[in-house]
């Protein structure tokens, strides 16, 4: 086959058409290189999904904390919780924290 025969094939004519070349360059530019490219949109969508899941997690934590606060409206229960979780004390009390050494596994 000669070069002239190859040029006369319909597929080659279509591919070498200037409008097809310009449209393909435009398409590649828009998908990969443009500021609003498909690649950037995918990254932004992933980030949005991550932030939504974090928001859902924190909202569930807020809801569980509200339930906890509503269930512990007694002063003695709140003092007990503060002592156990945050090592708080009254002015007249002393706190001793006992830490146990762990034995490393072999």
N, C-alpha and C positions, 0 to 999 in steps of 0.2 A: 504494500500500500504506500502510496505517495502522500506527501504532505497535503497536496491539493484534495485528494480523496478524503482525507481525514477532516479537513476543514469544511467540506461539503456535507458532512453528516449532520442530521438535525440536532442531536444532543450537543455537539460541539458548537454549532451555530447558536443554540440557546444559551449555553454557558458563556460564550464570548460576547454576547449581546451587552452593550454598555449599560443598559438599564438593569439588567440582572446583576452585573458586577457592582454597580452603585448600590443597589438594594441589599446585596449580600454584605458589602462593606458596612452599610448603615446598620444592618441587623447585628453583625458582629460587634460593632461599636456600642450599640444600645444594650446588648446582653452582657458584655464584659467590661467595657472601659468607661462608660458614661457615669456621671455622678449618681444618677437614678437607675443604675443597671439592675438586672435581675439578680446578680450576685449580691449586691448591697441590700436589695430587698429581702433576700433570704436571710442574710445576717441580722437585719433588723427584726424580722419576724421571729427568729430564734431568741433574740434578746427580749423581745416583748413577751414571748411565752415564758421565758425564765422569770421575768419580773412579775408576771401574773401569778405564776406558781409560788413565788416568794410572798407576794401579797396575800394569796390564799392561806399560806402557812401562818403568816403573822396575824391574819384576821382570826384564824382558828385559835391561835395562842391567846389573843385578846379575849375571845369568847370564853375560853376555858378559865382564864384569870378572873373574868367577871363572875363566872359561876362560883369559883373558889372564894372570891371576896364576899359574895352574897351568902354562901354557906358558912363562912367564918365571921359572923358579925358579933360573936361573943368576945369580950375583951380577953378572957383567959385563953381561949383558943388562939387568938392572934398573938398573944405573948408567947405561947408554947411554940407556935410556928416560927416566930422571930428568933427565939432562942435556938431552935433546932436547925433552921436553915441559914440564918445570918449571924449566928453566934452573938446575939445581942444580950444585954444583961441589965439588971437594975443597978442603981448606984451602990447599993449595999451588998451586992453579990460578987463573987469571984468565979471565974470560969476556968476550968481545966480541960484542955483538949488533949485527948489521948490518941496518939497515932500508933498504929500497929505496923511493924515491919513485915513486908511480904517476903516470902522465901522464893527465890528465883527458881523456875522450873529448868530441869536439865534436858 
